[in-house]
Amino acid sequence: MVALLSSWPWNSLGVYKYLLYGPLIAKVMYSSAWEQGQPDRWCLHVLILCVLRGQVHQLWCSFGNMLFLTRRRRVLGDGVDFKQIDKEWDWDNFLILQSFIGALACHSFSSIRNLPRWDPRGALVALLLHVGVSEPLFYWVHRAFHRGYLFARYHSLHHSIPVPQSFTAGFATPLEHLFLCVVMGAPLLGACFLGTGSAGLVYGYVLLFDFLRCMGHSNVEVLPHGLFQALPFLRYLIYTPTYHSLHHTEKNSNFCLFMPFFDVLGGSINDKSWELHKEISLGKNDEVPDFVFLAHVVDVFSSMHVPFVFRTFGSMPLSTKPYLLVLWPGAFMVMLMMWAWSKTFLISFYKLRGRLHQMWAVPRYGFQYFLPFAKDGINEQIELAILRADKMGVKVLSLAALNKNEALNGGGTLFVSKHPDLKVRIVHGNTLTAAVILNEIPKDVEEVFLTGATSKLGRAIALYLCQKKIRVLMLTLSAERFQKIQKEAPPECQHYLVQVTKYQAAQNCKTWIVGKWSSPREQRWAPPGTHFHQFVVPPIIGFRRDCTYGKLAAMRLPQDVQALGSCEYTLERGVVHACHAGGVVHLLEGWTHHEVGAIDVDRIDVVWRAALKHGLTPV
């Protein structure tokens, strides 16, 4: 039997739960339109507070996921995975509940609806009531929630989150949030009833309350140890993220709201609190990755698809969200600032078989890779990232699509040639990319049409297929480049490679492998039922409804992957691009060679079998 007030009554509503704010919005509109002179603004203040409180939680979540700033000060080293993100998806349920309670309080007590803007006496009264009422009340009730029935039916939900973040502060049962309403409301109502309340006090106290709760759940130590060394008494007046994380991991100590002084009085302070705080605040909590995937930004919109912007958005495949369009100007300004000042930075990580895998991003956007004057700057960014990885002791670094562009750096050969003593292995991942595409092609296919035929991937695909006695129509205007590739094929297979110069040549071929952008006019030459395999970045748009379109070459990571909580571009959860997967295979196999430059066709099957052996699977 479900315990009373252990689940939210609007759980089944999904996004429609926000319609519950409708009566408050209607009251604001009615008041503005019909109440002339002095319209009643209390509903407006309740709604504004909800928005601001949501922003406090979101900003702390963004800060906590800015690994390029916080990785050394993270209390728990584990990452937030999809399971936790889904569990905390409706973290903001408490805002709906507390907006109703706030509206009820304003409706019940007319004096609250006409508060002055500010009364300095109210701050002192609220502080005294917070220390004298809220702190001890929270402490003893919180301890009670850690016992028997109350923990099993209520508080265990909050503690089921493995890595606290600011959203975890809101993830609890309705009963617990009703109790928090009492804790938070006591100082405010007390100040109002004593005639010292003000609108400024309500805003300030509520937002500070949320700020401190989010800080405690942020998993990032923000308070310096030197502060407590200089002023030792402060350690009993304000808790730290490290202090509260110990409560989450051990569950039998550090029960206070914000003031550890009450843990001292109750004999429940954790002996490790200050020593661990010192260790974390000195920034020593850093782990060297074994593998790095060096990615880049595709466009301004996709730059928001990272955990430190919106964690929930980044946990789903990239898609157009109209409400994010309002953020586009800000994201565009960030792009300009990154272009001017930023260096390669860490964006996310996961663990696989005890090894740390990180994703770094070169602060350059897709269009910048095609600007002639930007080429040297991009290569410098990539080179610095490689040298940094080498100095750290990274074993394998894999280059994302445009970071290994042939015209940019010869598929990574530039860096290997310039730094022959690199210990880190540089991998372009194209061998596995070719393997993924080739293994998507049905076994009974006798002819394929290949665009981008003389590119690095196009060459490898053509040579592999001709050896399987599959006829390859290679679209290229350069007879010289075609003949060069054709001569690489075994003499008995060369006649399977055929140069074509127009799309019309493929009007009877239902298997297209697209390595170059194809317009709607060019796609119309494909016969009905054609399937478009592709390795072009960005992928072509599917204009033909009578045809099917494959996605970019990708593989699903092994089932035992841990702490994975973000999606790679448009790919579904747990799936990464083949160039990323190629680096993973390189690491798992312990290969000691660089994989740069031209693709070794003879290794395509070797890499494919290695990927399958280690649990990577085709999508």
C-alpha positions as CSV (number, residue, x, y, z in Angstrom):
1,M,0.0,0.0,0.0
2,V,1.3,3.4,-1.0
3,A,2.0,5.7,2.0
4,L,0.0,8.9,2.4
5,L,1.7,11.9,0.7
6,S,4.6,9.8,-0.6
7,S,3.9,10.6,-4.3
8,W,2.8,13.6,-6.2
9,P,-0.8,13.7,-7.4
10,W,0.1,15.3,-10.7
11,N,2.8,12.7,-11.6
12,S,0.7,11.4,-14.5
13,L,0.2,14.8,-16.1
14,G,3.7,15.1,-17.6
15,V,4.4,18.6,-18.9
16,Y,0.7,19.4,-18.5
17,K,1.3,19.7,-14.7
18,Y,2.3,23.3,-15.5
19,L,-1.3,24.1,-16.3
20,L,-1.8,24.0,-12.5
21,Y,-0.3,27.4,-12.4
22,G,-3.3,28.5,-14.6
23,P,-5.4,29.9,-11.7
24,L,-2.5,32.1,-10.5
25,I,-1.9,33.4,-14.0
26,A,-5.6,34.0,-14.5
27,K,-5.7,36.0,-11.2
28,V,-2.8,38.1,-12.4
29,M,-4.5,38.8,-15.7
30,Y,-7.8,39.6,-14.0
31,S,-6.2,41.9,-11.5
32,S,-4.3,43.8,-14.2
33,A,-7.4,44.3,-16.3
34,W,-10.2,44.9,-13.8
35,E,-8.8,46.0,-10.5
36,Q,-8.1,49.7,-11.2
37,G,-6.0,51.9,-8.9
38,Q,-4.3,49.3,-6.7
39,P,-4.4,45.9,-8.4
40,D,-3.7,42.9,-6.2
41,R,-0.2,41.7,-7.0
42,W,0.3,38.8,-4.6
43,C,-0.3,36.1,-7.3
44,L,2.3,37.8,-9.5
45,H,4.9,37.7,-6.7
46,V,4.2,34.0,-6.1
47,L,4.8,33.3,-9.8
48,I,7.9,35.4,-10.0
49,L,9.3,33.6,-6.9
50,C,8.6,30.2,-8.6
51,V,10.5,31.3,-11.7
52,L,13.4,32.7,-9.7
53,R,13.6,29.6,-7.5
54,G,13.7,27.4,-10.6
55,Q,16.5,29.5,-12.0
56,V,18.5,29.1,-8.7
57,H,18.3,25.3,-9.0
58,Q,19.1,25.4,-12.7
59,L,22.1,27.7,-12.3
60,W,23.6,25.5,-9.6
61,C,23.1,22.5,-11.7
62,S,24.8,24.2,-14.6
63,F,27.7,25.2,-12.4
64,G,28.0,21.7,-11.0
65,N,28.3,20.3,-14.5
66,M,30.9,22.8,-15.6
67,L,33.6,20.1,-15.3
68,F,36.2,22.4,-16.8
69,L,35.8,24.6,-13.7
70,T,34.7,22.1,-11.0
71,R,36.4,18.7,-11.7
72,R,39.1,19.2,-9.0
73,R,36.6,20.2,-6.4
74,R,33.9,17.6,-7.0
75,V,33.2,15.8,-3.7
76,L,32.0,12.5,-5.3
77,G,33.9,11.5,-8.4
78,D,31.1,9.5,-10.0
79,G,29.0,11.0,-12.8
80,V,25.3,11.5,-13.2
81,D,23.8,8.8,-15.4
82,F,20.6,8.6,-17.4
83,K,18.9,6.7,-14.6
84,Q,19.4,9.5,-12.1
85,I,18.4,12.2,-14.7
86,D,15.1,10.4,-15.4
87,K,14.5,9.9,-11.7
88,E,14.9,13.6,-11.0
89,W,13.1,14.7,-14.2
90,D,10.2,16.2,-12.2
91,W,12.4,17.8,-9.5
92,D,10.3,21.0,-9.6
93,N,7.1,19.4,-8.4
94,F,7.7,21.1,-5.0
95,L,7.4,24.5,-6.6
96,I,3.8,23.8,-7.6
97,L,3.0,22.7,-4.1
98,Q,4.6,25.6,-2.5
99,S,3.1,28.1,-4.9
100,F,-0.3,26.8,-3.8
101,I,0.6,27.2,-0.1
102,G,2.0,30.7,-0.8
103,A,-1.2,31.6,-2.6
104,L,-3.3,30.2,0.3
105,A,-1.3,32.2,2.9
106,C,-1.7,35.4,0.9
107,H,-5.4,34.8,0.5
108,S,-5.9,33.9,4.2
109,F,-3.9,36.8,5.7
110,S,-4.7,40.2,4.1
111,S,-1.8,41.8,5.9
112,I,0.6,39.7,3.8
113,R,-0.8,41.0,0.6
114,N,0.2,44.6,1.3
115,L,3.7,44.3,2.6
116,P,6.1,47.2,2.2
117,R,9.1,46.9,-0.1
118,W,11.6,46.6,2.7
119,D,11.9,46.8,6.5
120,P,15.4,46.2,7.9
121,R,13.9,45.0,11.2
122,G,12.4,42.1,9.5
123,A,15.8,40.6,8.5
124,L,16.8,40.5,12.2
125,V,13.6,39.0,13.3
126,A,13.8,36.3,10.5
127,L,17.4,35.5,11.4
128,L,16.5,35.0,15.1
129,L,13.5,32.8,14.2
130,H,15.5,30.8,11.7
131,V,18.2,30.0,14.3
132,G,15.7,29.5,17.1
133,V,12.9,27.7,15.3
134,S,13.8,26.6,11.7
135,E,17.2,25.1,12.4
136,P,16.3,22.9,15.5
137,L,13.0,21.9,14.0
138,F,14.6,20.7,10.8
139,Y,17.3,18.9,12.7
140,W,15.0,16.8,14.9
141,V,12.5,16.1,12.2
142,H,15.2,15.2,9.7
143,R,16.7,12.7,12.2
144,A,13.2,11.2,12.6
145,F,13.0,10.8,8.8
146,H,16.1,8.6,9.0
147,R,14.4,6.0,11.2
148,G,12.2,3.0,10.4
149,Y,8.9,3.7,8.7
150,L,9.6,7.3,7.8
151,F,12.9,6.5,6.1
152,A,11.5,3.4,4.2
153,R,8.4,5.1,2.9
154,Y,9.6,8.7,2.5
155,H,13.1,9.9,2.9
156,S,14.8,6.9,1.2
157,L,13.6,8.3,-2.1
158,H,15.8,11.4,-1.6
159,H,18.7,9.2,-0.6
160,S,18.3,6.9,-3.6
161,I,20.2,9.5,-5.7
162,P,23.8,8.4,-6.0
163,V,25.4,11.7,-7.0
164,P,23.7,14.8,-5.4
165,Q,23.1,17.8,-7.6
166,S,21.0,20.9,-7.1
167,F,17.9,19.1,-8.5
168,T,18.3,16.5,-5.8
169,A,17.4,19.2,-3.3
170,G,13.9,19.3,-4.8
171,F,13.6,15.5,-5.2
172,A,11.6,14.3,-2.3
173,T,8.1,13.3,-1.3
174,P,5.2,15.8,-0.8
175,L,5.2,15.1,3.0
176,E,8.9,16.2,3.2
177,H,8.2,19.4,1.2
178,L,5.2,20.2,3.4
179,F,7.5,20.0,6.3
180,L,10.0,22.3,4.5
181,C,7.2,24.8,4.0
182,V,6.9,25.0,7.8
183,V,10.6,25.3,8.2
184,M,10.9,28.0,5.6
185,G,7.6,29.8,6.5
186,A,8.2,30.2,10.2
187,P,10.7,33.1,10.0
188,L,8.6,34.8,7.3
189,L,5.2,34.5,9.0
190,G,6.8,35.5,12.3
191,A,8.2,38.6,10.9
192,C,5.0,39.5,9.2
193,F,2.8,39.0,12.3
194,L,5.3,41.1,14.3
195,G,4.8,43.9,11.8
196,T,8.3,43.8,10.4
197,G,7.7,41.8,7.2
198,S,8.4,43.1,3.7
199,A,8.4,41.9,0.1
200,G,12.2,42.2,0.1
201,L,12.4,39.8,3.1
202,V,10.2,37.2,1.4
203,Y,12.2,37.3,-1.8
204,G,15.6,37.4,0.0
205,Y,14.9,34.7,2.5
206,V,13.2,32.2,0.1
207,L,15.9,32.6,-2.5
208,L,18.7,32.4,0.0
209,F,17.1,29.3,1.5
210,D,17.1,27.6,-1.9
211,F,20.6,28.9,-2.7
212,L,22.0,27.2,0.4
213,R,20.1,24.0,-0.2
214,C,21.4,23.8,-3.8
215,M,24.9,24.6,-2.7
216,G,24.8,21.7,-0.2
217,H,23.6,19.3,-2.9
218,S,25.9,20.7,-5.6
219,N,28.7,18.0,-5.2
220,V,31.2,20.8,-5.7
221,E,33.1,22.3,-2.8
222,V,32.9,26.1,-3.1
223,L,33.9,27.2,0.4
224,P,37.7,27.5,0.9
225,H,39.3,25.7,3.7
226,G,41.4,28.9,4.5
227,L,38.2,30.6,5.5
228,F,37.6,28.1,8.3
229,Q,41.2,28.2,9.3
230,A,41.1,32.0,9.7
231,L,37.6,32.0,11.4
232,P,37.2,28.6,13.0
233,F,33.7,29.4,14.5
234,L,32.3,29.7,10.9
235,R,32.5,25.9,10.5
236,Y,29.6,25.6,13.0
237,L,27.5,28.4,11.4
238,I,27.5,27.3,7.7
239,Y,27.6,23.8,6.3
240,T,29.6,22.9,3.1
241,P,28.8,20.7,0.1
242,T,31.4,18.2,1.5
243,Y,29.7,18.2,4.9
244,H,26.3,17.4,3.3
245,S,27.7,14.9,0.9
246,L,28.9,12.9,3.9
247,H,25.3,12.8,5.1
248,H,24.2,11.4,1.8
249,T,26.8,8.7,1.6
250,E,26.8,7.6,5.3
251,K,23.2,8.6,6.3
252,N,23.9,8.5,10.0
253,S,25.4,12.0,10.6
254,N,25.4,15.7,9.6
255,F,21.6,16.1,9.8
256,C,21.6,19.9,10.1
257,L,19.7,22.3,7.8
258,F,22.5,24.9,7.3
259,M,24.2,25.1,10.7
260,P,26.5,22.3,11.9
261,F,26.2,23.7,15.4
262,F,23.0,21.7,15.8
263,D,24.9,18.5,14.9
264,V,27.3,19.3,17.6
265,L,24.5,19.7,20.1
266,G,22.9,16.5,18.9
267,G,26.1,14.5,18.9
268,S,25.7,13.6,15.2
269,I,28.6,15.5,13.6
270,N,30.8,13.3,11.3
271,D,34.4,13.2,12.5
272,K,35.6,13.2,8.8
273,S,33.8,16.5,7.9
274,W,36.7,19.0,8.3
275,E,39.5,16.8,7.1
276,L,37.6,15.8,4.0
277,H,36.6,19.4,3.4
278,K,40.3,20.4,3.5
279,E,41.2,17.7,1.0
280,I,38.5,18.6,-1.4
281,S,38.8,22.3,-1.2
282,L,42.5,22.1,-2.1
283,G,41.5,20.8,-5.5
284,K,43.3,17.5,-5.4
285,N,40.3,15.4,-6.3
286,D,41.2,14.9,-9.9
287,E,41.6,11.7,-12.0
288,V,43.6,11.3,-15.2
289,P,41.5,9.8,-18.0
290,D,42.7,6.9,-20.0
291,F,40.8,8.0,-23.1
292,V,39.8,11.4,-24.6
293,F,37.4,12.0,-27.4
294,L,38.2,15.4,-28.9
295,A,34.9,16.8,-30.2
296,H,33.9,20.1,-31.6
297,V,30.7,22.2,-31.7
298,V,28.5,21.7,-34.8
299,D,26.4,24.9,-34.6
300,V,25.1,27.5,-32.2
301,F,22.0,25.5,-31.4
302,S,23.9,22.3,-30.7
303,S,26.2,24.3,-28.3
304,M,23.3,24.3,-25.8
305,H,23.1,20.5,-26.0
306,V,25.6,19.9,-23.1
307,P,25.0,19.0,-19.5
308,F,26.2,22.4,-18.1
309,V,23.5,24.3,-20.1
310,F,20.5,22.1,-19.6
311,R,21.2,18.6,-18.1
312,T,17.8,17.2,-19.2
313,F,18.1,18.6,-22.8
314,G,21.6,17.1,-23.1
315,S,20.4,13.7,-21.9
316,M,18.2,13.3,-25.0
317,P,19.1,13.2,-28.7
318,L,19.5,16.7,-30.1
319,S,16.3,18.0,-31.6
320,T,14.9,21.5,-32.3
321,K,13.2,22.9,-29.2
322,P,11.3,26.1,-30.0
323,Y,11.6,27.5,-26.4
324,L,15.4,27.4,-26.8
325,L,15.3,29.9,-29.6
326,V,15.1,32.7,-27.1
327,L,18.5,31.7,-25.9
328,W,20.0,31.8,-29.4
329,P,21.3,35.4,-29.2
330,G,23.1,34.6,-25.9
331,A,24.6,31.4,-27.3
332,F,25.8,33.3,-30.4
333,M,27.6,35.8,-28.1
334,V,29.2,32.9,-26.2
335,M,30.4,31.5,-29.6
336,L,32.1,34.8,-30.4
337,M,33.8,34.9,-26.9
338,M,34.9,31.3,-27.3
339,W,36.4,32.1,-30.6
340,A,38.3,34.9,-29.1
341,W,39.5,33.5,-25.8
342,S,38.5,29.9,-25.0
343,K,40.7,26.9,-25.1
344,T,39.8,23.2,-25.3
345,F,37.7,22.2,-22.3
346,L,36.2,19.2,-20.6
347,I,32.4,18.7,-21.2
348,S,31.5,15.2,-19.9
349,F,32.8,11.8,-18.9
350,Y,31.9,8.2,-18.3
351,K,33.6,5.1,-17.0
352,L,34.1,1.8,-18.8
353,R,35.6,-1.2,-17.1
354,G,37.4,0.9,-14.4
355,R,38.8,3.4,-16.9
356,L,37.9,7.0,-17.2
357,H,36.8,8.3,-20.6
358,Q,36.4,12.0,-21.1
359,M,34.9,14.2,-23.9
360,W,36.8,17.4,-24.6
361,A,35.6,20.1,-26.9
362,V,37.6,22.3,-29.2
363,P,35.9,25.7,-28.9
364,R,35.2,26.0,-32.6
365,Y,31.9,25.7,-34.5
366,G,31.3,23.7,-37.7
367,F,31.4,26.7,-40.1
368,Q,34.7,27.9,-38.7
369,Y,36.5,24.8,-40.1
370,F,35.7,26.0,-43.6
371,L,37.2,29.5,-43.1
372,P,40.7,29.5,-44.7
373,F,42.0,32.0,-42.1
374,A,40.8,29.9,-39.2
375,K,42.7,26.8,-40.2
376,D,46.0,27.5,-38.3
377,G,44.1,28.5,-35.1
378,I,42.1,25.3,-35.1
379,N,45.1,23.2,-35.6
380,E,46.8,25.0,-32.8
381,Q,43.9,24.3,-30.5
382,I,44.0,20.6,-31.4
383,E,47.8,20.4,-31.0
384,L,47.6,22.0,-27.5
385,A,44.9,19.5,-26.5
386,I,47.1,16.6,-27.7
387,L,50.1,17.9,-25.8
388,R,48.1,18.4,-22.7
389,A,46.7,14.9,-22.9
390,D,50.2,13.5,-23.5
391,K,51.5,15.4,-20.4
392,M,48.6,14.1,-18.3
393,G,49.3,10.5,-19.3
394,V,46.2,9.9,-21.5
395,K,46.6,6.6,-23.4
396,V,44.4,7.3,-26.4
397,L,43.0,10.5,-28.0
398,S,40.4,10.1,-30.7
399,L,39.6,13.0,-33.1
400,A,36.0,13.9,-34.0
401,A,34.8,14.5,-37.6
402,L,36.1,17.9,-38.5
403,N,39.1,17.7,-36.2
404,K,40.6,15.1,-38.5
405,N,39.6,16.8,-41.7
406,E,42.1,15.8,-44.5
407,A,42.5,19.4,-45.7
408,L,43.0,20.6,-42.1
409,N,45.7,18.3,-40.8
410,G,45.8,15.2,-43.0
411,G,43.7,13.1,-40.7
412,G,45.9,13.8,-37.7
413,T,49.2,13.1,-39.5
414,L,50.3,16.7,-39.0
415,F,50.5,16.2,-35.2
416,V,52.2,12.8,-35.3
417,S,54.8,14.0,-37.7
418,K,55.4,17.2,-35.7
419,H,55.7,15.3,-32.4
420,P,57.1,11.9,-33.1
421,D,57.7,11.1,-29.4
422,L,54.0,11.3,-28.3
423,K,53.1,8.7,-25.8
424,V,49.3,9.3,-26.3
425,R,48.0,7.4,-29.3
426,I,46.2,9.6,-31.8
427,V,43.2,7.9,-33.5
428,H,41.0,9.2,-36.3
429,G,38.5,6.3,-35.9
430,N,37.9,6.2,-39.6
431,T,38.7,2.5,-39.8
432,L,35.7,1.6,-37.6
433,T,33.6,4.2,-39.3
434,A,34.2,2.4,-42.6
435,A,33.5,-1.0,-40.9
436,V,30.2,0.2,-39.6
437,I,29.1,1.5,-43.0
438,L,30.2,-1.6,-44.8
439,N,28.5,-3.9,-42.3
440,E,25.2,-2.0,-42.9
441,I,25.2,-3.0,-46.5
442,P,23.0,-6.1,-47.2
443,K,25.0,-9.1,-48.2
444,D,23.1,-9.6,-51.5
445,V,24.0,-6.1,-52.9
446,E,25.8,-6.3,-56.2
447,E,26.2,-2.6,-57.0
448,V,26.5,0.6,-54.9
449,F,26.7,4.3,-55.8
450,L,29.4,6.2,-53.9
451,T,29.7,10.0,-53.5
452,G,32.7,11.5,-51.8
453,A,34.4,8.6,-53.5
454,T,38.0,9.9,-53.4
455,S,37.9,11.0,-49.8
456,K,39.7,9.0,-47.2
457,L,36.6,7.0,-46.2
458,G,35.3,6.8,-49.8
459,R,38.6,5.3,-50.9
460,A,38.6,2.6,-48.2
461,I,34.9,1.7,-48.8
462,A,35.5,1.4,-52.6
463,L,38.6,-0.8,-52.2
464,Y,36.9,-3.0,-49.6
465,L,33.7,-3.5,-51.7
466,C,35.5,-4.2,-55.0
467,Q,37.5,-7.0,-53.2
468,K,34.0,-8.5,-52.3
469,K,33.2,-8.4,-56.0
470,I,30.7,-5.6,-55.6
471,R,30.5,-3.0,-58.4
472,V,31.2,0.5,-57.1
473,L,30.0,3.5,-59.1
474,M,32.5,6.2,-57.9
475,L,31.2,9.7,-58.5
476,T,34.2,11.9,-59.2
477,L,35.3,14.4,-61.9
478,S,39.0,13.6,-61.3
479,A,40.1,10.8,-63.5
480,E,43.6,11.0,-61.9
481,R,42.3,10.5,-58.4
482,F,40.0,7.7,-59.5
483,Q,42.8,5.9,-61.3
484,K,45.1,6.2,-58.3
485,I,42.5,4.4,-56.1
486,Q,41.8,1.9,-58.8
487,K,45.4,0.9,-59.0
488,E,45.5,0.1,-55.3
489,A,42.9,-2.6,-55.9
490,P,44.0,-6.2,-56.8
491,P,44.3,-6.5,-60.6
492,E,41.4,-9.0,-60.7
493,C,39.1,-6.6,-58.8
494,Q,39.9,-3.3,-60.6
495,H,37.1,-3.6,-63.1
496,Y,34.6,-3.5,-60.2
497,L,35.5,0.2,-59.7
498,V,33.7,2.4,-62.2
499,Q,34.1,6.2,-62.5
500,V,30.9,8.1,-63.1
501,T,30.6,11.9,-63.3
502,K,26.9,12.5,-63.0
503,Y,24.1,11.4,-60.6
504,Q,22.1,10.1,-63.5
505,A,24.4,7.1,-63.6
506,A,22.8,5.9,-60.3
507,Q,19.2,5.9,-61.4
508,N,19.0,2.1,-61.3
509,C,21.1,1.7,-58.1
510,K,19.2,1.3,-54.8
511,T,22.2,1.4,-52.5
512,W,23.8,4.9,-52.1
513,I,26.7,5.6,-49.9
514,V,26.8,9.4,-49.4
515,G,30.1,11.0,-48.5
516,K,29.3,14.4,-50.0
517,W,26.3,16.7,-49.5
518,S,23.4,15.8,-51.9
519,S,20.8,18.3,-52.7
520,P,17.1,17.4,-53.3
521,R,17.7,17.7,-57.1
522,E,20.6,15.2,-56.9
523,Q,18.7,12.8,-54.6
524,R,15.8,12.6,-57.1
525,W,17.9,10.4,-59.4
526,A,17.7,7.6,-56.8
527,P,15.1,5.0,-57.7
528,P,12.2,4.4,-55.3
529,G,13.2,2.2,-52.4
530,T,16.8,3.5,-52.3
531,H,18.6,3.5,-48.9
532,F,21.1,6.3,-48.3
533,H,24.0,5.2,-46.1
534,Q,26.0,8.3,-45.2
535,F,29.3,9.5,-43.7
536,V,28.8,13.2,-44.7
537,V,28.9,15.8,-41.9
538,P,26.4,17.3,-41.4
539,P,24.1,14.4,-42.6
540,I,22.0,15.0,-45.6
541,I,18.3,15.9,-45.2
542,G,15.8,13.1,-46.1
543,F,13.8,14.7,-48.9
544,R,12.5,11.5,-50.5
545,R,9.6,9.9,-48.7
546,D,9.9,6.8,-50.9
547,C,13.5,6.2,-49.8
548,T,15.1,5.5,-46.4
549,Y,18.0,7.4,-44.8
550,G,20.7,6.0,-42.5
551,K,22.3,8.0,-39.7
552,L,25.9,8.8,-39.3
553,A,28.1,5.7,-38.5
554,A,27.7,4.9,-34.8
555,M,28.0,2.1,-32.3
556,R,26.3,1.4,-29.0
557,L,28.7,1.4,-26.0
558,P,28.9,-1.9,-23.9
559,Q,26.2,-2.5,-21.4
560,D,28.6,-2.1,-18.5
561,V,29.3,1.6,-19.2
562,Q,28.9,3.7,-16.1
563,A,28.1,7.4,-15.4
564,L,27.0,8.1,-18.9
565,G,24.4,10.9,-18.8
566,S,24.6,12.9,-22.1
567,C,23.8,12.1,-25.7
568,E,26.2,12.6,-28.5
569,Y,24.6,15.0,-30.9
570,T,21.5,13.4,-32.5
571,L,22.3,9.9,-31.4
572,E,20.2,8.0,-28.9
573,R,21.3,7.2,-25.4
574,G,24.4,5.0,-25.1
575,V,25.3,5.4,-28.7
576,V,28.5,7.3,-29.9
577,H,29.9,8.1,-33.3
578,A,32.1,5.5,-34.9
579,C,35.2,7.7,-34.6
580,H,34.5,7.9,-30.9
581,A,34.0,4.1,-30.7
582,G,37.2,3.6,-32.7
583,G,39.2,5.2,-30.0
584,V,37.5,3.1,-27.3
585,V,38.4,-0.1,-29.2
586,H,42.0,1.1,-29.6
587,L,42.2,1.5,-25.8
588,L,40.5,-1.8,-24.9
589,E,42.7,-3.7,-27.4
590,G,45.8,-2.0,-26.0
591,W,47.1,-1.2,-29.5
592,T,50.2,0.9,-29.5
593,H,50.2,2.4,-33.0
594,H,48.7,5.7,-34.1
595,E,45.7,5.5,-36.4
596,V,46.1,8.5,-38.6
597,G,46.3,9.3,-42.3
598,A,45.0,6.9,-44.9
599,I,42.8,3.9,-43.8
600,D,44.4,0.5,-43.9
601,V,41.8,-1.5,-45.7
602,D,43.2,-4.8,-44.4
603,R,42.4,-3.7,-40.9
604,I,38.7,-2.9,-41.4
605,D,37.6,-6.4,-40.5
606,V,40.2,-6.6,-37.6
607,V,38.8,-3.5,-36.0
608,W,35.2,-4.6,-36.5
609,R,35.8,-7.9,-34.8
610,A,37.6,-6.2,-32.0
611,A,34.7,-3.8,-31.5
612,L,32.2,-6.7,-31.3
613,K,34.5,-8.7,-29.0
614,H,34.5,-5.9,-26.4
615,G,30.7,-5.5,-26.4
616,L,30.2,-2.6,-28.8
617,T,27.2,-3.3,-31.0
618,P,25.9,-1.8,-34.3
619,V,22.9,0.5,-34.1
